[in-house]
Every structure is written in structure tokens, then in C-alpha cells.
Amino acid sequence: MKRLLLIGAGHAHAVVLRELAANPLYGARITLVTPRARQVYSGMFPGVVAGHYRREQAEIDFESLAEAGSMMGSGGMVVVDETTCMVDLARFFLQFTAEESCGKCVPCREGTGHLVDILDRICAGRAELKDLDRLEHLARLIKSTSLCGLGQTAPNPVLSSLLYFREEFEEHITLKHCRAVSCRDLLVFRVIPGRCTGCQRCVKVCPTGAITGPRAEAHNLDASKCIKCRACYEVCRFDAIAGDAIVIESRGRHEQL
């Protein structure tokens, strides 16, 4: 997750969201979504089992949030922008609930782990479209058969993400594309020769020796050695001499070019 904002309890959430839409933080666009919008944001009320929702589909009160498949929780809100992968976000919350399961009932103990496994495959680009049906079926089964509130609400982030952001799941599977450029297994790092100044800053920070090249000449990046740690990207991006020559692309997008 690259952009994350916490809005504490006691704030007028609707007012804050309108302000965020009009005045994005750090250059990130947080938009109020229409069905045709490409840049989206999601709101989620803690705890982690609250589920996601889109602003235009719910007023911020107890009843409306419940109808949208979310809940008020503690009254705080998590807001993310288009640089956050909704598949990875759902996995993040499911990993937490799977670890927190007490293990008393089978649906929660075993089911949440299976949900995480499916989400792992989707984020890695190894899933099939029928895995989405498996994911939804298993989530509803866990929700209806678990003994306590943890298991009954643990699938909420998955179900709400599938409801509002299903196209992102499908892109991970069919196109091997993560629009947020977040899922490591779906990323490609490359050096743009025309921008590279040959300063060797990336060579020095690369832990695997994936980047090579003499000083003052464009460097080369060996994808077979790259572990996608982002060290080269960070030093190149924020160093005035380096020239912002390293870019990160989604694998699906890279293959189309």
C-alpha cells in the first residue's frame, strides 16, 4: 500500500472525504467514484473486518454502511487512493484474521487460510478466473458457518472487494496486470538508457548485483537477478544526479509495449 490515510473518530468523515477529493495529498488523486471512473478510492472502517465501500454507494451512518456490506467499527476510517492494489489490500486484512483465529471452529481456522492462499495466487499472477468463484463461495461459507464474530466478519474485505473492485482481480488473472504497480510478482524493473547518467548509485545499492555498467554510461539491469526490492528505484527517483532513469511497470503492461 503506497498511499494510506487514517481519519480518526470524531471527525466529519463526509466533509473530510470531499476535501481530500478536491485537494489531493502528495500529488495522489483521490476521487469520488462514478461507474466510469478509472481512478478510484476505497473507504474502510476499522477493525480489519469492516469491509470496503465506495463513497457514492453509501452514506456514512450505521444503517447505510451495513447495507453496503461494511460497518462503522470504532468510527475511524482508512482511505486509499488509486496507487493501492485492492487485491493486495484484501490479502493484507485476511492474513491478519487468519493469524487471529482461535482455531475452535473449522470454517474460520481452515477457511481463512485457504482464502489467503487464493489471494496469494491472484497477486502472483498464478490464478484462474474460476478461482474468483471459489473465493466468493468460500468467503460466504465461512461467513455463514463460523461460530464467533471474527469468523463471521473475516470474509468481509474479500466480499466487498469482489463487489466493488472485481475488475482488478480479473486484470491480475487474465492480463497479469496490477494497475497500482504494487504486486511484486507482476512487476518489471527496467532502466531507460536515455535518462541514465551512469552515476552508479543504483549499482552500489543493488544487493544482488543485478545492475551493471561503467560510470558515465547507461547501466543494464538483469531481470533474472532482480529481487524487486526497489532499492535502485528509490535512489534513482530521489537523487537529482541519477536522472529518474529506473521505472517500474506492471508485467502485463510491459509485455504489451
N, C-alpha and C positions, 0 to 999 in steps of 0.2 A: 504494500500500500504506500503510495508516494504522497498523497495529499489526504490528511485526516484532520478533522476539526471536531473538538468536543464543545458542546454547548451545555453548560451546567443547568441544574434545576433552578427554577425561579425566573428564568428569562422568558420573554415573549418569543417563543420559537418561530411563529409565523413571521413576525417582524424581522427577526434575525435572518431568516432564510431569504426574505425579499432583499435585505441589504446585501447579502452575500451574492445574490444573483446580479445585482446592479454594480457591485464593487468587488470583483474577484480578488482573492488573496494570492499574492506571489505569482500573479500572471496566470493562474489556473482558472478556467472557465467553469463556473458552477451555474447551471441553467435550470430554469423551471421548465419541465419537460412537456413537450407536446408529442403525439404519437409519431411525428415525422422527425423529431429532433435527433441529431447524431450525438451531440454531447449531452450526457445525462448525469444526474446526480441521484444519490440514494440517501434517504434518511433512515436511521435505525435507532430505536430507543433501547438503552441498556436495561437488563443484562443482555448477555450474548444470545439469548434465545428469543429475543423480541421479534426478529424478522425485519425485512426491509420493506420500504414502500416508496412510491414516487409522490411528490408533493401534490400534483394535480389530482391524485386519486384519493386523497384523504384530507379531511380537516384534522387539526391537531386537538382532539379530545378523546376521552376514553372509548366512547361508542364507535366513532368513525375509524379509529385505529384498529379496533377489534374486528370491524367489518373488512378492513383492508388486509387482515392477516398479521397485524403487528400488535403491539401493546405499549402502554405508557411506561411500564417499568418503574425506574426510580425518578423519572421526569427529566433525565438528561437526554441528549441527542448526539449521535455521531453522524456527521455529514461528510460525504466523499464526493470527489468530482470525477471527471472522465479519465483521469490517469490511474484510477483504481480498478483492478480487474474484479468483476463481481463473482467470477468463479473462484478465484483465489480468496476473496473475502469470505465466501460461504465456507470454503475449506478451513479457513482460519478459525471460525467460530465452531465448526464441527469438531475440529481437533481438540478444542477446549472441553466441549461437552463430553466427548468420548473419554477423555482423561478423568473427568469429574464423576463419571458414572460409578455408582457404588457397587455395581455388579450383581445386585439381588435379582433383577429380572432379565431374562434373556433378550427381549426386544431392544432394550437400551444397551445392555452390556455388549452384545454381539452386533446389533444393528447399526449403532453409531460408527463402529469401526469399519463396517462394510461401506457405509456412506463415505467415509474418509477415503477408503481405497478407490472408490469410483471417482471421486473428485480428484484424487491424485492422478489417475489415468487421464482424465479430461485435461488437467493442467499440463500434463506431459505430452499431449497430442497422441495418446495411445488408445483412446476410447472409440466406441462406435455409437452411432445415433441411437441404437436401441438401449444403450446404457442410460440415456435420459429417462426412458420409460421405467427402467429398473430403479433408477434413483428416486423418481417420484413415487413409485409403488412402495418401495421400501420405507421411504420417509413417512408416508401416510400410515403404513402398518405400524411403525414404531410409535407414531403419534397416538394411535387408537388403542394400543395394547400395553404400553408401558404402565408401570404401577404408580409412579410419582410424577410430580410436575417437571422434573428435569427431563425425563424421557419423553413426556408428552409434548414438551415445547422445544426440545433439542432440534427437531427437523425444520423448525420454522424458517431459519435462514436459507435452507435449501429450497423449500417450497415457494417462499416469496421471491427468491432469486430466479427460479424457473418461471414463475408467473410474470415477472416484470422485465427480466433480462435474458430470456431464453435464447435470443439471437446470439448472445455472447457465448453461451455454451455450444451452440451449433457451429459457430465460427472456429472454436478451439478444435472441434472434432473433424469437420469437413475441410476446412481451409488451413488448419494448423496455424491459426492466426489469433494472437492476443492483441486486441485493439488498444489496450492500456500499456502494451510493451512491458509486461510485468512477469509473466510466467517464464522462468529461466529456460526450461527445455524447449521453448518455442522462440527463443531469441537468437539473433545472429549479430555478432560484432564485426565491424569492418572499418578499415582506415580509408579515408578519402585522400588519394595521393595529392590532389591539387591544393588541399588545405594543410597537409602535413609539412611542418617546418624542419623535421628531423632533429628536434631538440632532445630526444632520447629520455624524456621524463617518463613516458609510458613504459619504455624498456626497463627502467630502474624499478618501477613498482610492480611489474608483472611477476607473480610468484611462480609461474611455470615456464617462463622463457618463451611464451607464445609470440611475442613481438620482437622482431629483429630489424636491423638496418643501421648503416653508418650514420654518423652525425651529419646534419645538413642535407640529408636525402630522405625521401619518403620511406616510411617504415612498412614492413609487411606483418600481417597478423595470421598466424597458423591456427585455423579453426579447430584442428584436431587436438591441439594442446590447450586451447582456451577453456577455462573452467567458469567463465562468465561471472567473475567476481566483481566486475565494474570498477576495479581499481584504476585501470587505464582510462576509462571513460571519465571518471571523476577528476583525475589530474589534468586531462586534456581539456575538459569542459571549462574548468575554472582557472586555468593558467593562461595569462594573456599571451605568452610566447608560443604556447603549444598550438594554438590556432583552431581549437574545436574540431579536430580532424577525425575523431573516432565517433561513429554513430552506432546506435543500437536499433535494430529493426526486428519486427516480428518475422518469423521464418516464412510464413505464408506470403507475406508481402514481399520479402526478399526474393522468393522464388518466382514471383510474378514479374519482377523487374528484368 
